[in-house]
Amino acid sequence: MVIQNVNLPRPEYPRPDFERNQWFNLNGTWDFQFDDKDQGEKEGWYRQNATFEKQIVVPFCYQSQMSGIHDDLLHEIMWYRRVFNVPEDFRGKRVLLHFGAVDYAAKVWVNGQPVCTHKGGYVPFKADITNYLISGDNELTVRVEDRFECMQPRGKQYWKQTPDRCWYTATSGIWQTVWLEAVGQVYMDRVKFTPDIDRRDVKLELYLEQFPYDMDLSVEVSYKGKIVHRSVRQVKSRISTVTIDVKEEDNIDEIHFWTPEHPNLYDVCLQLKKGDQLLDEVKSYFGMRKISVQGDTILLNNRVYYQKLILDQGYWKESLLTPPSDEAIKKDVEYTKQMGFNGARKHQKIEDPRYYYWADRLGLLVWGEVPSGYEYNDEQTVNITNELIQFVNRDYNHPCIVTWVPLNESWGVRNIYSDQQQQDFAMSLYFLIRSLDQTRLISTNDGWEQVYSDISAVHDYMASGEKFLEKYADKEAILCKSAVGRMLYCEGTEYEGQPVLITEYGGIAMDTGKAGWGYNGLVKGEEDFLKRYESITRAIQNTPYIRGYCYTQLTDVFQEINGLLTMDREFKINPDEVRKINNR
């Protein structure tokens, strides 16, 4: 086992649902250089001993304070370099180089040799660098290109110099952990757990990087230290399936469901062996959780469940999209639960995997949302589709994720109401997700102008509870027409009885003397805030056909000051009072 330097930024293991013992964190100080004239490749900056004038702290982007650079100007091309030594206990094994996320397009060299390229700013990639390594010092060089254009999935990253409205400072370059990992000559690429609470079992799909010969897969599943399943199966192909029975001897409480109130998890140890030789070992976990729809009602584990979500954009003042620490991630989940919310809609961001880990461990429903592009063309459709696939594959095993959101408010598909091509694109995303994941719900175009979807998701920032009740009294009238100045369904599409949720509302900003905006003006203090919050929240709760809500939002984000907490994570409103209203 490699002893990690705990003084490094973000020293914790970055991928906790697929954890190996032998790894080495490459975060910390790297050489850095802007390349505004795009001359680096031509001049061979990837060769050893090229001169880089700056230094940056990885995994923080150059725009952030914690990077040590804090330059908010638009630079579209940047270079990174660091020297590393391969740990001694990696000898005789294959060495994988992992990047948690790099925004947007990356080229990677080791010792001057190209090892991989990748496009997609929110999702991971890796390279087998074994054959490029030398004894002693090795040099890792990365070129990143982040064009300030609208065809790539940007989310809330603004494509202009000055943040405006609900778009904020961009994140360019490496913004999640970089690490090395030692594996055997044959190793597990990924594993997919599909729980079935009705059958009381779990389907395990194992994906190997290659398949040179027959092997054995050892599976050990435990719950709170007690082994509930142990088996050894022969692996005869690169992709194989194992069914795991998790029923215990006690027929009264034979399995342990995962819910926000009781986030029960089963721990898994997987070993890949050739005879007595251990080729690879991975630790993971899963939750026995089912999310489904019956009529116009959402069920969690076959029981009616009312969702009380909060919109969470995952920005920090000092580090932007990169959480400053693992403890900061955990605290955001705890703050959400403290206020009586049972879930979060992670808005326009594919979050750091550690967030989903803490949501799994602490118990929080999560809606996983794809960051939007903002210009419809063939290039955007490819970019969004590719990143969506990687998102679903990366985070499939997290029981906390119950809904996928591929599009929001027609961003990037501005003409979807009447444009058949854009409608077809939205529908293609729905069925693409369904082909990868049969276990979760999908909100196809959250907010309005919806095509086919598992949920009828409505955004409405009305300030008065009394007027809300009046407006939403007639379900058919509201769902078949326009609730918010935009039609709720596209031409040729209509409401088909799906569960209705108000998936954005509130956005109440309190007047603290700080410049910024919220919805429907500013309230004067905590008392006025709570009056408005209770008025509109109670109205939603008292509308019988509405199955849940999502309040905007957890924290202030730069010029948007409608958070329940400041951007520094200080409560603006007594959390106990918010909890009382949510837990009526």
Phi and psi in degrees as a GROMACS rama.xvg file:
@    title "Ramachandran Plot"
@    xaxis  label "Phi"
@    yaxis  label "Psi"
@TYPE xy
-79.9388  131.173  VAL-2
-82.0626  116.491  ILE-3
-83.9514  149.669  GLN-4
-81.3652  107.237  ASN-5
-71.0368  -11.3446  VAL-6
-82.8588  -8.81347  ASN-7
-65.1932  150.47  LEU-8
-66.2407  138.412  PRO-9
49.5769  63.4006  ARG-10
-79.1114  -14.1993  PRO-11
-70.5922  157.002  GLU-12
-60.948  128.879  TYR-13
-82.1232  -12.6575  PRO-14
-133.123  73.2289  ARG-15
-71.409  -9.90297  PRO-16
-93.5093  6.06357  ASP-17
-154.059  75.5274  PHE-18
-106.08  130.902  GLU-19
-111.343  155.34  ARG-20
-77.3956  -38.3738  ASN-21
-95.3259  106.132  GLN-22
-153.6  162.566  TRP-23
-143.438  121.508  PHE-24
-78.6653  128.599  ASN-25
-104.794  11.3482  LEU-26
-64.8649  166.51  ASN-27
121.713  -154.725  GLY-28
-82.5673  123.718  THR-29
-119.481  155.323  TRP-30
-71.3604  150.253  ASP-31
-149.751  147.027  PHE-32
-155.354  130.864  GLN-33
-74.3803  152.425  PHE-34
-135.167  62.3408  ASP-35
-64.5331  -24.643  ASP-36
-94.3177  2.64102  LYS-37
51.589  54.6442  ASP-38
-113.086  -4.61634  GLN-39
-62.071  -46.1244  GLY-40
-66.6443  -42.5995  GLU-41
-60.9713  -37.6039  LYS-42
-89.2058  -1.46861  GLU-43
74.1057  44.1389  GLY-44
-65.7006  -15.3498  TRP-45
-78.9499  -9.17922  TYR-46
-77.8594  154.098  ARG-47
-62.9537  144.349  GLN-48
76.3361  13.803  ASN-49
-65.4883  149.338  ALA-50
-90.8332  120.776  THR-51
-114.051  129.552  PHE-52
-86.6967  -19.6912  GLU-53
-116.345  170.154  LYS-54
-128.946  147.895  GLN-55
-136.029  147.908  ILE-56
-94.7166  110.465  VAL-57
-83.9396  134.514  VAL-58
-106.84  37.3178  PRO-59
-100.177  136.264  PHE-60
-70.8868  157.571  CYS-61
-62.5537  -24.9455  TYR-62
-72.3416  -16.4527  GLN-63
-90.9637  157.176  SER-64
-63.5584  -41.6652  GLN-65
-71.2835  -11.6189  MET-66
-72.6206  -19.6498  SER-67
86.1592  -5.34958  GLY-68
-105.994  -54.357  ILE-69
54.6475  54.5661  HIS-70
-109.144  115.185  ASP-71
-97.1688  11.5264  ASP-72
-76.0151  160.243  LEU-73
-83.9515  112.816  LEU-74
-121.982  120.584  HIS-75
-91.027  -18.1479  GLU-76
-132.155  133.921  ILE-77
-145.828  154.334  MET-78
-124.464  144.489  TRP-79
-125.515  148.503  TYR-80
-153.017  140.456  ARG-81
-150.776  157.393  ARG-82
-103.459  139.847  VAL-83
-142.644  156.518  PHE-84
-112.831  137.069  ASN-85
-72.757  128.081  VAL-86
-56.143  148.048  PRO-87
-59.037  -38.0284  GLU-88
-78.0038  3.6312  ASP-89
-84.7904  -11.0233  PHE-90
-58.7511  136.968  ARG-91
82.6202  1.29259  GLY-92
-117.713  164.592  LYS-93
-80.3217  146.537  ARG-94
-117.124  122.15  VAL-95
-103.51  136.874  LEU-96
-104.558  121.364  LEU-97
-113.148  139.93  HIS-98
-120.654  122.644  PHE-99
-65.2388  -44.3913  GLY-100
-168.28  138.26  ALA-101
-137.079  123.644  VAL-102
-105.91  107.365  ASP-103
-132.131  -50.6602  TYR-104
-112.584  127.517  ALA-105
-121.21  143.039  ALA-106
-122.9  135.869  LYS-107
-126.904  132.948  VAL-108
-122.348  144.714  TRP-109
-123.069  121.048  VAL-110
53.8238  40.3599  ASN-111
80.9608  -1.25108  GLY-112
-104.995  133.336  GLN-113
-68.5124  132.611  PRO-114
-118.288  -26.1494  VAL-115
-171.95  162.485  CYS-116
-131.108  159.129  THR-117
-159.451  143.18  HIS-118
-121.844  135.787  LYS-119
133.412  110.59  GLY-120
-80.853  -12.4299  GLY-121
-116.742  2.02225  TYR-122
-126.746  158.353  VAL-123
-83.6102  166.057  PRO-124
-153.942  164.431  PHE-125
-147.297  166.137  LYS-126
-145.64  141.435  ALA-127
-83.025  111.358  ASP-128
-107.239  12.6555  ILE-129
-52.2766  -46.9002  THR-130
-77.2283  -3.90748  ASN-131
-105.929  -2.44842  TYR-132
-86.0204  151.397  LEU-133
-127.118  164.924  ILE-134
-71.2189  146.661  SER-135
83.4738  -141.507  GLY-136
-73.7689  129.817  ASP-137
-115.11  143.987  ASN-138
-112.143  124.6  GLU-139
-108.272  126.353  LEU-140
-127.815  137.331  THR-141
-132.56  127.404  VAL-142
-103.791  130.152  ARG-143
-122.355  134.023  VAL-144
-119.559  122.336  GLU-145
-131.191  88.7632  ASP-146
-73.576  138.449  ARG-147
-88.1593  70.3271  PHE-148
-131.588  174.098  GLU-149
-108.355  8.44527  CYS-150
-87.9498  -14.217  MET-151
-96.7232  155.472  GLN-152
-64.8972  108.493  PRO-153
-101.472  -32.7686  ARG-154
67.4829  -127.832  GLY-155
-94.315  10.742  LYS-156
-79.6612  115.124  GLN-157
-73.5365  145.489  TYR-158
-96.7686  8.50524  TRP-159
-120.906  173.309  LYS-160
-65.7571  -46.2806  GLN-161
-105.761  123.622  THR-162
-54.1301  147.314  PRO-163
-151.191  143.024  ASP-164
54.3327  -116.903  ARG-165
-109.615  29.5463  CYS-166
-120.365  146.228  TRP-167
-129.679  -177.712  TYR-168
-54.6449  134.496  THR-169
-72.9103  163.299  ALA-170
-120.901  115.36  THR-171
-119.119  141.317  SER-172
90.5681  -157.962  GLY-173
-69.3857  124.796  ILE-174
-136.927  6.84098  TRP-175
-134.096  170.77  GLN-176
-58.5275  143.009  THR-177
-111.247  133.299  VAL-178
-152.98  159.291  TRP-179
-102.657  153.023  LEU-180
-144.68  136.55  GLU-181
-97.6401  130.611  ALA-182
-134.364  168.01  VAL-183
-74.5033  178.152  GLY-184
-64.6686  -26.0045  GLN-185
-122.765  134.846  VAL-186
-149.075  162.099  TYR-187
-77.8629  127.519  MET-188
-85.4628  -44.6336  ASP-189
-162.662  164.095  ARG-190
-134.337  145.189  VAL-191
-126.397  120.467  LYS-192
-105.519  124.972  PHE-193
-120.641  100.476  THR-194
-76.0982  144.834  PRO-195
-129.28  98.3301  ASP-196
-70.5361  -22.5162  ILE-197
-75.7639  -35.1457  ASP-198
-91.2157  -10.1037  ARG-199
63.9728  38.6762  ARG-200
-146.751  176.131  ASP-201
-133.857  131.838  VAL-202
-91.1577  124.885  LYS-203
-105.691  122.118  LEU-204
-109.669  120.887  GLU-205
-104.76  128.635  LEU-206
-115.541  114.723  TYR-207
-91.1878  152.521  LEU-208
-67.9503  -35.2938  GLU-209
-155.178  170.433  GLN-210
-139.435  86.2951  PHE-211
-86.9467  -20.2149  PRO-212
-164.554  165.673  TYR-213
-64.0011  141.791  ASP-214
-140.136  171.99  MET-215
-113.241  140.422  ASP-216
-110.633  119.006  LEU-217
-96.3059  126.886  SER-218
-119.752  124.056  VAL-219
-127.851  122.165  GLU-220
-117.272  132.568  VAL-221
-134.559  154.714  SER-222
-126.325  115.22  TYR-223
51.095  43.6549  LYS-224
86.8508  -10.5181  GLY-225
-96.2011  124.553  LYS-226
-71.404  126.375  ILE-227
-112.663  -12.4852  VAL-228
-156.553  136.106  HIS-229
-146.087  128.38  ARG-230
-154.53  159.814  SER-231
-129.115  124.073  VAL-232
-124  143.459  ARG-233
-76.9627  134.085  GLN-234
-101.01  117.586  VAL-235
-115.078  3.56935  LYS-236
-154.864  170.052  SER-237
-67.9023  -29.0995  ARG-238
-121.478  122.847  ILE-239
-138.866  161.744  SER-240
-127.64  137.099  THR-241
-130.067  135.07  VAL-242
-98.1217  127.112  THR-243
-108.136  121.718  ILE-244
-88.0135  120.427  ASP-245
-108.604  10.25  VAL-246
-69.5821  136.645  LYS-247
-98.4198  175.198  GLU-248
-67.659  -30.054  GLU-249
-73.235  109.136  ASP-250
-75.335  -9.32864  ASN-251
-83.048  -46.7317  ILE-252
-122.847  66.9886  ASP-253
-80.5881  -26.5959  GLU-254
-134.109  162.086  ILE-255
-115.619  107.901  HIS-256
-72.3713  152.142  PHE-257
-96.3227  127.834  TRP-258
-142.704  164.266  THR-259
-58.9187  -32.1878  PRO-260
-77.7456  -30.6533  GLU-261
-137.396  81.8104  HIS-262
-79.2906  69.2345  PRO-263
-74.3541  131.598  ASN-264
-128.146  144.147  LEU-265
-101.327  129.027  TYR-266
-88.5685  144.49  ASP-267
-130.249  136.463  VAL-268
-121.441  122.445  CYS-269
-112.987  131.136  LEU-270
-127.356  128.576  GLN-271
-102.696  122.533  LEU-272
-129.992  149.342  LYS-273
-119.702  98.9665  LYS-274
64.7708  -124.901  GLY-275
-89.8602  -2.34414  ASP-276
-85.7174  124.661  GLN-277
-83.0193  113.15  LEU-278
-86.2408  -38.1426  LEU-279
-161.541  147.757  ASP-280
-139.356  130.739  GLU-281
-133.246  139.306  VAL-282
-108.944  137.884  LYS-283
-147.83  -165.255  SER-284
-162.872  165.67  TYR-285
-149.567  164.804  PHE-286
-123.672  139.101  GLY-287
-82.3826  92.6597  MET-288
-138.726  138.122  ARG-289
-130.668  129.653  LYS-290
-117.27  131.089  ILE-291
-153.356  170.744  SER-292
-121.178  132.649  VAL-293
-125.88  110.694  GLN-294
64.1025  -123.086  GLY-295
-106.888  25.7805  ASP-296
-123.162  141.587  THR-297
-94.8425  133.669  ILE-298
-114.353  138.348  LEU-299
-112.847  116.304  LEU-300
55.4372  42.9446  ASN-301
69.0289  16.4434  ASN-302
-126.2  144.315  ARG-303
-57.4307  132.626  VAL-304
-139.133  122.723  TYR-305
-91.1115  122.247  TYR-306
-90.6772  126.757  GLN-307
-119.607  92.4004  LYS-308
-103.381  160.874  LEU-309
-126.351  140.807  ILE-310
-74.8726  127.925  LEU-311
-133.332  116.287  ASP-312
-94.3662  -9.40224  GLN-313
63.6624  44.3491  GLY-314
-111.55  143.916  TYR-315
-124.716  141.586  TRP-316
-58.818  -42.6249  LYS-317
-88.918  -15.3952  GLU-318
-136.569  2.51331  SER-319
58.7499  -122.64  LEU-320
-76.3763  -18.9194  LEU-321
-83.345  118.707  THR-322
-58.6147  134.946  PRO-323
-66.4969  -24.8209  PRO-324
-160.48  164.475  SER-325
-65.3344  -36.2549  ASP-326
-63.3438  -35.5336  GLU-327
-64.4622  -38.3229  ALA-328
-62.9115  -49.6029  ILE-329
-58.4801  -42.3567  LYS-330
-62.3841  -39.2515  LYS-331
-61.1257  -40.4388  ASP-332
-64.8042  -43.3497  VAL-333
-65.6403  -40.8683  GLU-334
-59.9188  -41.9424  TYR-335
-60.8781  -47.1957  THR-336
-68.8645  -35.8906  LYS-337
-59.2405  -31.9031  GLN-338
-88.7386  6.80164  MET-339
88.6865  9.71277  GLY-340
-84.9941  144.372  PHE-341
-107.784  7.11972  ASN-342
-164.996  172.23  GLY-343
-140.455  141.025  ALA-344
-98.3198  106.854  ARG-345
-74.2594  100.334  LYS-346
-84.7643  117.772  HIS-347
59.4278  33.513  GLN-348
-153.607  128.955  LYS-349
-84.466  112.059  ILE-350
-79.3514  159.26  GLU-351
-49.9935  133.217  ASP-352
-55.2876  -26.3137  PRO-353
-66.0819  -25.77  ARG-354
-64.6961  -47.7813  TYR-355
-64.8593  -33.6874  TYR-356
-60.314  -47.8627  TYR-357
-69.8573  -33.6439  TRP-358
-63.9196  -38.2999  ALA-359
-62.1911  -48.4859  ASP-360
-70.5144  -40.8156  ARG-361
-92.6848  -19.3682  LEU-362
92.8261  84.9369  GLY-363
-149.6  124.6  LEU-364
-66.4616  144.861  LEU-365
-134.972  135.422  VAL-366
-97.6903  120.734  TRP-367
-90.9977  119.793  GLY-368
-118.759  135.717  GLU-369
-81.5639  130.205  VAL-370
-60.4889  139.292  PRO-371
-82.9661  149.764  SER-372
-92.1028  175.877  GLY-373
-134.821  13.683  TYR-374
-142.132  114.965  GLU-375
-79.4041  121.466  TYR-376
-166.22  178.831  ASN-377
-60.7913  -37.7612  ASP-378
-63.757  -42.591  GLU-379
-62.9335  -42.4622  GLN-380
-59.8494  -39.8421  THR-381
-67.5223  -45.6467  VAL-382
-62.8142  -46.7917  ASN-383
-63.5282  -44.5597  ILE-384
-61.8312  -46.3065  THR-385
-63.0367  -42.669  ASN-386
-70.1434  -35.3819  GLU-387
-60.6478  -45.5981  LEU-388
-58.6465  -46.8676  ILE-389
-65.3746  -35.4202  GLN-390
-63.5154  -51.1015  PHE-391
-62.294  -43.08  VAL-392
-65.6722  -41.2519  ASN-393
-64.0897  -40.8315  ARG-394
-112.703  15.7632  ASP-395
-57.0703  -35.5548  TYR-396
-80.533  -6.87893  ASN-397
-78.1025  114.183  HIS-398
-64.2167  -23.7044  PRO-399
-62.3408  -31.9324  CYS-400
-77.0651  119.62  ILE-401
-118.045  -13.8688  VAL-402
-144.979  138.279  THR-403
-102.306  139.971  TRP-404
-125.245  97.6723  VAL-405
-78.9455  -25.9953  PRO-406
-137.869  151.056  LEU-407
-133.12  124.419  ASN-408
51.0386  33.2929  GLU-409
63.9814  18.1788  SER-410
-66.0978  129.368  TRP-411
81.4187  -7.90251  GLY-412
-136.976  58.2583  VAL-413
-62.4259  -23.5849  ARG-414
-105.033  21.0225  ASN-415
-63.5872  -26.4977  ILE-416
-54.8005  -41.6857  TYR-417
-121.335  -8.04659  SER-418
-90.9014  112.814  ASP-419
-64.5267  -35.2936  GLN-420
-63.3099  -44.2757  GLN-421
-68.8868  -35.181  GLN-422
-61.9525  -42.7435  GLN-423
-63.0333  -38.1466  ASP-424
-61.7136  -46.7402  PHE-425
-59.7354  -43.7563  ALA-426
-65.5821  -36.0507  MET-427
-62.8562  -36.923  SER-428
-65.7948  -40.7195  LEU-429
-57.7934  -51.3194  TYR-430
-75.1587  -27.0537  PHE-431
-62.5077  -48.4839  LEU-432
-59.8518  -44.9778  ILE-433
-61.1608  -32.9495  ARG-434
-70.1692  -26.4282  SER-435
-93.049  -27.7822  LEU-436
-146.961  108.349  ASP-437
-91.3411  0.400065  GLN-438
-101.777  -8.10523  THR-439
-124.596  165.262  ARG-440
-87.4026  162.072  LEU-441
-132.737  128.056  ILE-442
-106.885  99.5241  SER-443
-68.6086  -46.3349  THR-444
-136.737  87.0613  ASN-445
-65.9329  125.195  ASP-446
122.756  -53.153  GLY-447
-171.55  178.015  TRP-448
46.122  50.8931  GLU-449
-83.4656  146.949  GLN-450
-100.503  -159.729  VAL-451
-59.5388  136.308  TYR-452
-156.78  155.665  SER-453
-78.1879  -15.5645  ASP-454
-133.44  141.787  ILE-455
-95.6034  100.944  SER-456
-102.365  124.257  ALA-457
-120.15  132.005  VAL-458
-103.521  124.077  HIS-459
-151.552  115.202  ASP-460
-99.6962  31.1453  TYR-461
-57.2164  139.335  MET-462
-93.4554  -22.3753  ALA-463
-102.66  123.989  SER-464
-64.7188  -37.872  GLY-465
-62.4335  -44.3869  GLU-466
-70.2861  -32.5327  LYS-467
-61.9431  -47.0825  PHE-468
-60.485  -39.7725  LEU-469
-65.9635  -44.568  GLU-470
-66.2113  -39.8145  LYS-471
-98.6213  13.1327  TYR-472
-63.8768  -37.4441  ALA-473
-102.444  101.122  ASP-474
-57.7512  -48.8926  LYS-475
-64.4583  -38.6414  GLU-476
-64.648  -40.3314  ALA-477
-75.6385  -37.2011  ILE-478
-82.8284  -20.5814  LEU-479
-95.4119  -0.620645  CYS-480
-129.189  -133.778  LYS-481
-120.334  127.212  SER-482
-99.2002  -25.7052  ALA-483
-134.568  27.1972  VAL-484
85.5972  -9.18483  GLY-485
-123.057  143.098  ARG-486
-64.4519  138.922  MET-487
-72.8372  -26.0022  LEU-488
-129.151  147.957  TYR-489
-71.6116  163.402  CYS-490
-55.6018  134.226  GLU-491
84.5945  -1.25512  GLY-492
-126.98  145.044  THR-493
-143.229  163.92  GLU-494
-62.0623  132.032  TYR-495
-122.862  27.9922  GLU-496
90.6059  12.6175  GLY-497
-67.8133  157.869  GLN-498
-58.1533  138.539  PRO-499
-103.28  128.185  VAL-500
-130.221  143.154  LEU-501
-88.873  98.8197  ILE-502
-94.3522  2.16795  THR-503
-151.295  130.862  GLU-504
-161.077  170.866  TYR-505
86.9786  -101.529  GLY-506
60.1464  35.9063  GLY-507
-77.2443  126.837  ILE-508
-109.122  135.512  ALA-509
-99.5823  137.092  MET-510
-74.5468  105.112  ASP-511
-114.759  8.57436  THR-512
87.6864  -8.60746  GLY-513
-85.2951  136.209  LYS-514
-66.7134  140.797  ALA-515
155.717  -173.376  GLY-516
-139.897  157.026  TRP-517
-140.971  -174.041  GLY-518
-88.8079  137.784  TYR-519
63.1077  38.3559  ASN-520
77.648  -175.13  GLY-521
-104.069  142.323  LEU-522
-94.7223  157.489  VAL-523
-82.9793  -24.8817  LYS-524
-170.599  -174.214  GLY-525
-61.8674  -40.1806  GLU-526
-61.5094  -47.3436  GLU-527
-64.9899  -37.5333  ASP-528
-59.0332  -50.2628  PHE-529
-64.3245  -34.7511  LEU-530
-61.418  -47.7007  LYS-531
-67.9622  -42.3738  ARG-532
-60.7375  -45.6274  TYR-533
-67.1732  -39.2195  GLU-534
-59.3837  -51.3749  SER-535
-76.7735  -36.8595  ILE-536
-66.4535  -43.253  THR-537
-61.474  -38.2839  ARG-538
-62.2069  -42.4932  ALA-539
-64.5855  -46.804  ILE-540
-60.7743  -31.6859  GLN-541
-90.6291  0.28142  ASN-542
-89.4555  110.017  THR-543
-63.5876  -28.4214  PRO-544
-89.5955  -5.27103  TYR-545
-85.1823  126.603  ILE-546
-102.009  8.67573  ARG-547
161.06  175.629  GLY-548
-150.637  164.12  TYR-549
-135.728  111.921  CYS-550
-84.8259  137.424  TYR-551
-97.9951  109.863  THR-552
-158.229  -179.499  GLN-553
-68.2649  -52.98  LEU-554
-130.147  158.888  THR-555
-60.4235  148.568  ASP-556
-133.787  99.7628  VAL-557
50.8752  -116.151  PHE-558
-75.5547  -10.317  GLN-559
-94.3635  107.001  GLU-560
-109.519  38.6409  ILE-561
-105.32  26.0881  ASN-562
-82.312  155.205  GLY-563
-75.613  -19.7629  LEU-564
-122.365  157.052  LEU-565
-70.435  172.477  THR-566
-67.7355  -21.3598  MET-567
-83.7653  7.12427  ASP-568
67.6584  41.5715  ARG-569
-108.326  133.511  GLU-570
-64.4181  128.509  PHE-571
-89.7177  -24.7984  LYS-572
-123.52  141.036  ILE-573
-56.2071  116.732  ASN-574
-63.1225  -28.4394  PRO-575
-65.5563  -35.4145  ASP-576
-70.6447  -38.797  GLU-577
-64.5722  -41.3092  VAL-578
-61.3784  -41.589  ARG-579
-58.8344  -40.8527  LYS-580
-70.4359  -42.7587  ILE-581
-65.6487  -35.2813  ASN-582
-102.267  48.3574  ASN-583
